[in-house]
Amino acid sequence: MTASTMMNAAQMEAIAARHPHLLKGSSSKSIRTALIFAGIALYMIYSWWFFSIGQVLVNANWGIAGTYLADWVSYEVRPDIKIATDGTMQVVYPRYSPLGPNAKPEWVRIETKRVDRTIDVPAVTQQDVPKKGSSFSFMAPNSAVGSNAEAGARTETRTEEVVSRATINFNSTTSIDVADGKVAATHNGETLLIDLDRATGVKPEGALPEWATQKRPGEKITVAFGMTGWADVDVEKISIHNRFPGWANFIFDTNSPFFNKSFGEVTNLIVSGERLDPSRSNLSLAWNNILYNSEWQHLDVWTKLLQTIVMAFVGTLFASIIAFPLCFLAARNITRNGVLNQVTKRFFDFLRSVDMLIWALFFTRAFGPGPLAGMSAIFFTDTGTLGKLYSEALENIDDKQREGVKSVGAAPLAVQRFGVLPQVLPVFASQALYFWESNTRSATIIGAVGAGGIGLKLWEAMRTNSDWENVCYMVILILIVVFIFDSVSNLLRSRLMGQKTH
Amino acid sequence: MMSGEVYRFAGDFMATSALSATLSDNGALVERHWQELNLRRRTYTFLGLALLAMALSGSLWFANATNAGKFFDRLPYFFDFVGDLVPRDGAEIGRAMFDLPSPYDDGSLKYNYPEGRMYLTDTFYVPEYFYKMLETVNIAIFSTIFGMFFGFILCFFAARNLMPNPWVRGLARRFMEILRAFPEVVIAGFFLAILSLGPIPAMIAVSIHTVGALGKLFFEVVENADMKPDEGLRAAGGNWFERVWFGIVPQVLPNFMSYFLLRLEINVRASTIIGAVGGGGIGEPLRLSISQGHEAKTLAIVILLFSTIIAVDQFSAWLRRRLVGDQAFQLAQ
């Protein structure tokens, strides 16, 4: 079989000799192709230089990119182990720790002992107050600070419970153990011993393993354990960053009475528990706590998302309502008046070419930030775009149906209604649906300049560089909405247009 | 389907004039049936419109309630932006656009036009807004070329007629869908945090979106391609790459180019908007000058942007018409 279809070289050459114009393209064409490719390559090199892309990419902080990306789907708990001059320690959690106040997580094991301590209580000057507030809050209540303001510097002896040993278990193979001015960090079977000395600084015993770095002898050592977390070991303080997968406190925040309760406990409380707040039922309290979760701000996010949807919906609807009568004026086969055609068409072009961004900025000044501005911007831009598309659709209609209706003596309006409209209405509706869907996407972006909707919230969450999990949450919501609208609009359009979608 | 509808409409129209005609039993049955159908259709239309009206009024109420300024309070200010666009005298626009010193210069940001000059040599400078506009256009062109390159590679894996393996096809399509739907502003914001201020975050954001958008349009073109050249190549023993390169690419290339140009138009707008939220280009000075009420600067930028967009649109329309004729003017995003 194959042998019969295979040709030998002589036969091939014979064919090539018979049809030279097919096998050898014209030289001008190949030169043109080469020129186009050379032009594109030159342009890319020029852009590389124009934007100094290489330099920016080299100078970029790629290390932080990994942290930001990890923040999308995980969170850190950051206890500090503070070491006093006498070697005693304290474990302190930051104020907005995801574990809430009075946290005693299992992965932090502490041994305590009671000691008599003499501490210098310095004179509290006005500017020192905010600084001291956080570090002293654990042992000295406010009253002590208040009296000190007058008393000035003095010493005091107290019996206190202090931490003598702290062990942080990141996971089964990774831990940090701190006791008696020594830190033992274990990761994947390797153990690094670090001496902490106020006089000589931080000193590792033996060589540093791969996962530990120290810039200069005596300075802090950073131990990084990949996705499970990292820690800074310094003489006075060991900062732990323990990373956990998932979103912290997504349902109830740390101030909620339902915080840290299992699903069963919460259901029990709602169904049959004592009222936590005498003025209302537990169900309404729980719902309220979810909506006003201080970190995730569910209600606010949902409101903003709805604003984005509403902006796209109302903007597109109004645009198609206004574009509908105007496109009849713009179509030269419907309105036989060249001047009117041109004026309407140029008006559409104007609305379309003044960008949505410009309209959004103008209307944000008129209405203040909010969905009205975004709505008007979409309305203005899309009146232009839809008007243009509608009038093009009108110009492409089949004239026979119009002639048919006209021939039975119908009035001009009836000609449009029965001769023209049935042909273009599905096209009009399909295009309006398409723009509704695509505007849902663009409404997100113009929101970021203040025109309402989720865009601004998204932008604010990103500006702080610490709320990437909120960004992730909003992005997921946006993706869901876009996919739903995509499929609804595709379905409706394919029903309107028969099977053809475009 | 369309012609069927026409007959129905025409029937509707005729029925009104032939109400009193006497009909046979069979005819009366048909007539009654038709009346019922008509009634049902009207009910559905009415219900649909009522639903739409309800959704619209609800949306309007919601938008008004959550807006900073209330609609009717702020309506008189609707055309305030016209006032934002009237400079002290007409020549100010030219001075703002070409960075010439203004006679009203009082040291404020409003009239400091010459400060934006970009000196290329000691005496020759590019006016600030032209430079920024060039930056925006460059962002658009670069990202469209980038998107075209990767969209081109991806589309052959997503087309049903070239990739029989449903897993690879599905993967390629989902991937492009995610690239397309992912909000550009998030990508820009993310890279802004890593790369610091400048046009590159905007470039990355627009490029990523373009890969998804062009990839989708491209694979639809490929699926509609004539498969006869491909069959010929297959019969002659061509491998997959040869079949694609010699059988499919020559016939889809004009359409690809047309979509490329269409995307370029969209990307000029997109890069302006991304620029306004911190990504370099003309968007940022525009946002600043509008919010600070610098009329001459605003008008200069608006005119510049307006004429650039029109120029790009016209150029692309002309080239597309040359490449594929009138049928190139479809929707695309």
Chai-1 contact restraints between the chains, C-beta under 6 A:
chainA,res_idxA,chainB,res_idxB,connection_type,confidence,min_distance_angstrom,max_distance_angstrom,comment,restraint_id
A,S47,B,N138,contact,1.0,0.0,6.0,A-B,restraint_1
A,S47,B,F142,contact,1.0,0.0,6.0,A-B,restraint_2
A,F51,B,P199,contact,1.0,0.0,6.0,A-B,restraint_3
A,V56,B,L195,contact,1.0,0.0,6.0,A-B,restraint_4
A,V56,B,I200,contact,1.0,0.0,6.0,A-B,restraint_5
A,A60,B,I194,contact,1.0,0.0,6.0,A-B,restraint_6
A,A60,B,L195,contact,1.0,0.0,6.0,A-B,restraint_7
A,N61,B,I194,contact,1.0,0.0,6.0,A-B,restraint_8
A,A65,B,I194,contact,1.0,0.0,6.0,A-B,restraint_9
A,Q307,B,T66,contact,1.0,0.0,6.0,A-B,restraint_10
A,V310,B,S59,contact,1.0,0.0,6.0,A-B,restraint_11
A,V310,B,F62,contact,1.0,0.0,6.0,A-B,restraint_12
A,V310,B,A63,contact,1.0,0.0,6.0,A-B,restraint_13
A,F313,B,S59,contact,1.0,0.0,6.0,A-B,restraint_14
A,V314,B,S59,contact,1.0,0.0,6.0,A-B,restraint_15
A,S353,B,F306,contact,1.0,0.0,6.0,A-B,restraint_16
A,S353,B,I309,contact,1.0,0.0,6.0,A-B,restraint_17
A,S353,B,I310,contact,1.0,0.0,6.0,A-B,restraint_18
A,V354,B,F306,contact,1.0,0.0,6.0,A-B,restraint_19
A,D355,B,R269,contact,1.0,0.0,6.0,A-B,restraint_20
A,D355,B,T272,contact,1.0,0.0,6.0,A-B,restraint_21
A,L357,B,T272,contact,1.0,0.0,6.0,A-B,restraint_22
A,L357,B,I273,contact,1.0,0.0,6.0,A-B,restraint_23
A,L357,B,A276,contact,1.0,0.0,6.0,A-B,restraint_24
A,L361,B,R287,contact,1.0,0.0,6.0,A-B,restraint_25
A,L361,B,I290,contact,1.0,0.0,6.0,A-B,restraint_26
A,F362,B,F81,contact,1.0,0.0,6.0,A-B,restraint_27
A,A366,B,R74,contact,1.0,0.0,6.0,A-B,restraint_28
A,A366,B,Y77,contact,1.0,0.0,6.0,A-B,restraint_29
A,A366,B,F78,contact,1.0,0.0,6.0,A-B,restraint_30
A,A366,B,D80,contact,1.0,0.0,6.0,A-B,restraint_31
A,F367,B,G69,contact,1.0,0.0,6.0,A-B,restraint_32
A,F367,B,R74,contact,1.0,0.0,6.0,A-B,restraint_33
A,G368,B,A68,contact,1.0,0.0,6.0,A-B,restraint_34
A,G368,B,G69,contact,1.0,0.0,6.0,A-B,restraint_35
A,P369,B,A68,contact,1.0,0.0,6.0,A-B,restraint_36
A,G370,B,N67,contact,1.0,0.0,6.0,A-B,restraint_37
A,G370,B,A68,contact,1.0,0.0,6.0,A-B,restraint_38
A,P371,B,A63,contact,1.0,0.0,6.0,A-B,restraint_39
A,P371,B,N67,contact,1.0,0.0,6.0,A-B,restraint_40
A,L372,B,A63,contact,1.0,0.0,6.0,A-B,restraint_41
A,L372,B,N67,contact,1.0,0.0,6.0,A-B,restraint_42
A,L372,B,F71,contact,1.0,0.0,6.0,A-B,restraint_43
A,Q401,B,V6,contact,1.0,0.0,6.0,A-B,restraint_44
A,F418,B,F9,contact,1.0,0.0,6.0,A-B,restraint_45
A,F418,B,A10,contact,1.0,0.0,6.0,A-B,restraint_46
A,F418,B,F13,contact,1.0,0.0,6.0,A-B,restraint_47
A,P422,B,E5,contact,1.0,0.0,6.0,A-B,restraint_48
A,P422,B,V6,contact,1.0,0.0,6.0,A-B,restraint_49
A,P422,B,F9,contact,1.0,0.0,6.0,A-B,restraint_50
A,Q423,B,M2,contact,1.0,0.0,6.0,A-B,restraint_51
A,Y434,B,L331,contact,1.0,0.0,6.0,A-B,restraint_52
A,S438,B,Q333,contact,1.0,0.0,6.0,A-B,restraint_53
A,T444,B,P183,contact,1.0,0.0,6.0,A-B,restraint_54
A,I445,B,V185,contact,1.0,0.0,6.0,A-B,restraint_55
A,I445,B,I273,contact,1.0,0.0,6.0,A-B,restraint_56
A,A448,B,V185,contact,1.0,0.0,6.0,A-B,restraint_57
A,A448,B,V277,contact,1.0,0.0,6.0,A-B,restraint_58
A,V449,B,A276,contact,1.0,0.0,6.0,A-B,restraint_59
A,M462,B,G189,contact,1.0,0.0,6.0,A-B,restraint_60
A,N465,B,A193,contact,1.0,0.0,6.0,A-B,restraint_61
A,V475,B,V186,contact,1.0,0.0,6.0,A-B,restraint_62
A,I478,B,P183,contact,1.0,0.0,6.0,A-B,restraint_63
A,L479,B,A181,contact,1.0,0.0,6.0,A-B,restraint_64
A,V482,B,A181,contact,1.0,0.0,6.0,A-B,restraint_65
A,G498,B,M1,contact,1.0,0.0,6.0,A-B,restraint_66
A,H502,B,Q330,contact,1.0,0.0,6.0,A-B,restraint_67
